[in-house]
């Protein structure tokens, strides 16, 4: 036989009860099988662990030496089992979460992160920002577990995209721009304005949405400056470089020198999705995140 956990559990029960019959009752088994297990353990170790007394048993020096180690091993086994179960439930471990630069300005994302930390305080949650393509590549390469992104233009192999929400796009103007005196603006009012936008390569889904909206009303934006971060776009608008079209939640950034105006007519949308690896759909951390979202 091997020195397995069951044999150690039987040994500890007898050592603590100092009586084989009482130990058998505590273990919920008959006395003869327990005696056989103890004899087999002693045979395996090549030494007696108990002295048989008229009323019970007592530990030999070898038994005393084994008792502390047996208790430690059983406690470690219980801890390991509990740890594995908690990891399987998503209560332990880590979650590497990414998000685009504009995501934290929508209340959904900070709310999800705050609630995740509250429900799973022992999960190591790391947060990183990046562009949609960079985040998708990091997830595919297993450097990240999930990310809040703008929609991918085409399905990416090995990734699952879950649409979460959409919000209106709004016009961002320098605060002293003549158009800022109007409460609402048609997109066509921007047809002669210089634009600040992000490159298609870093946010293809939203970039295409903006271009399609402008094309529908009869013009294409004249882009004079590109930058990969929406917060940088708003700062450049504040500096008077041009106008832009941004998610409505960017108004939460409260950057001085910028005026936001709703779009008159058909309003284009900024959509947000959660992406993760297809082979991680049943992973506890991803499952918990999806349920929470």
N, C-alpha and C positions, 0 to 999 in steps of 0.2 A: 504494500500500500504506500501511498505518498502522504506527506504531511499536509493534508488538505484542511480547509477552513472548518468543515463539518467535524472532523476529528478534534480540532482544537476547541471548537464550541462545546463538544461533549466533555472534553477534559476540564475546561474551565467550570462548567456546570457542576461536575463532581467535586472539583477542588473547592468551590465556594460552598456547596451544600455539605461537604464532608461526609456524604452518605450517598451511595449509588442509587438506592431505591427512591430517596427524596429527589435526587437529581433527575431520575427518569420521570417522576411525576411532573416536575417543573418543565421538562422538555416535551411532555406529552407522548411518551413512548414507554414500552415495557422495559422492565429491569434487565432481563437476560440479553437483549440486543445491545443495550448500553454497556453492560459488562464485557461483552465480546468486542465492542469497539475500543474500549480502554485497553483490553489485553492486546488487541492488534496494534494499537499505537505503541504500547510498551515494547512489543516484539520488534516493531519497525525501528524504534530508537535504541533497542538493545539494552534497556535498563528499566527497572521498576520505577513507576511514578507515584505509586501509592503504597502505603503499608495497610494491610487489612486488619482492622481492629474488631473486637467483639461487637461493637456498636458503631459501625461506620468505617471511615478510612481517614488517613492523614497523609500529607505529602512527604515524599522522600526529599533529600537535598536536590536530586535531579528534577523532581516535580516542582519544587520551589523555584528552581532556576528557569523552568519552562513557563511558569505561570505568568510572570510579568511580560515576557515576550509574546505569549499567546494572547494576552489581553490587548497588547499593543497592536498585534497583527489583526485581530478581530475588529478593533476600533478603526484601524486604517482601512480595512475592507468595507466597513459600514460607511465611512466617509467617502471612499471612492465610489461606492454605489450611489450614495446621495448626490455626489457631484455629477456623476454621469446622468442621473435622472434630471437634475436641474439644467444641465447643458441641453439635454434632449427637449426640455420644455422651453428653452430659450431664456432661462433665468440666470445663466452664467455664460461666459464666453466674451466675444467681441463682435461689434458691428462697425464696419468701415463704410461710412456714409458720405456720399458726395452730393454737391448741389451746384447749380449754376449761380452766377453772381447775383441775379435778381430774385432768386427764390426766397431768401430770408425776409424780403419786404412784404410778401403775402402772408397774412396771419395763419394760413393753414400750416406752413412749414415750421415756424417757431413753435406752434401749438403741438404739432406731432412730436417734435424733438423733446419739448418739455414734458409731454405726457409719457413718452418712451422712457425718459430718465426716471420719472416718478414710478412707473410700473416695474421697471427692470433696473434697479439701482446698482446691481452687481454686474451688469453687462458693461464692458469697456466700450464706450461709444466714441468714435473719432469722426471728425467732420472736416471735409476739405472742399474747396471751391475749384471750379474749372469750367471749361466750355463743354457743351454737349458732346462733341466728338471726342474730346480728351477723356471725359468721364466714361463714355461708352467703351473706349479702348482700355481704360484702366480696369473696368469690370470684366471685360473679355479676357484680360491678362491675369485676372484674379488678384490684382493689387487693391481692389475695392469690391465691396459686396453689393451695394445698391446706390442709386443716385436719382435725385430729382432733376429732370432735364426738360428742355423743350422737345417736342416730338421729333423723332428721327424721320428723315424723308423716305427712307426705305428700311425694311426689316433687316436687322443685323443678325447674322448667323449666331446662334447660341444665346441670344438675349431675348427676354420677354419685356414688352413695353405695356404698362398698365396706365391708361389715361386717368388722370385725377380730377382736373378741373380746368375751366377756361375763364378768362377775365377780359374785359374790354381793353382795347388799345386806345390810348389818348395821344393828343398832339402836345409836344413839349416845345415851348417857345422861350426865347429870351424875355425876361420880365418887361423890358421896355420896347418890345416889338409892337408895331401898330396893330397887328392881328390880335394881340392879347387883350384889346379892349372889347372884343366880342365874346359872348358867353359860350357859343358853340361855333364850330368851324367845319365847313365841308372840306374834304381832302383836296378838292380842286384849288382851294385857296393857297395851297402850298406848292402849286405847280411850278412857280418861278423861284422858289426859295432854295438856297443851298441846304443840303441834308447832311446830318451826321448819323451814320449807321454803323452797325458791326458787319464784318465781312461775312459773306455767305458761308464760308468754310467753317466758321465757329458757331453758327446758329442757323443752319439751313432752313429749318421748319418755320421759324418766326420771320426770317429774312424773306422767304417766299410769300408768306402771308401778307407782309407789308407791301411787297412789290405787286402782288395780285390786286390788293385793294386800290393802290394808286392806278394801276393799269385799267381797272374797271371804270374809273371816272375819267380816263383819257390822258394820263401822263405817266412818265417814269421818273423817279426821284433823281435829282442831280446831286450825286454824292461828292462832297468836297473833303470829307474826313471820315476815316474808318477807325474803329477801336473795338477791342474784343469784349469790353465790359460795359454793361448797361449803365452802371454808376458813372463811368468815365464819359459816356455819351451825354448824360444829363449835365455833368460838369462842363463839357464843351459847349453845350447849348447855353448854359449860364454865362459862359465867356463870350457869347455872341458869334460863335463860329458858324452856326446854322440852326435849323430846326430838326426835330426828329419825331418819331412815333414810337411810343414805349408802352409797356404794360401799366395799367392804371395804378397798380400797387406801388409803383416807383414814387408816387406822391408821398409815400411814407418816409422817403429819404430826406425830405425837408431841406433841400439844397437851395440856398439863397440865389436869387437872380433868375429863377425859372418860373414860368407860368404854364399850367396844364389846362387844356381845353378839351371837352368831349367832342367826339366826331359827329357831325351832322350827317344823317343818312345811314346807309348800311355800315355797321361798326365791325371792323375786323377784330379777331380774338387772338389773345396770347394763351396758348395751351400749355399745360404742365403735365408731365408724365413721370412715373417711377419705373426705372429699368433695373433688371437684375438678370443673372445668368439662368438659363432655362433649367440647368441641372441642379439649381439651388432652390427651386420652388418649394420643396418640402423641408428645407432647412428651417430650424426653429426660429432663428433670428429674422429671416425674411418673412416667414409666416406671421410672426407677431407684428412686424412692421406693416405688412399689408392689411392685416385685420385692424390695426390701429388707424391707419390712413382711411 
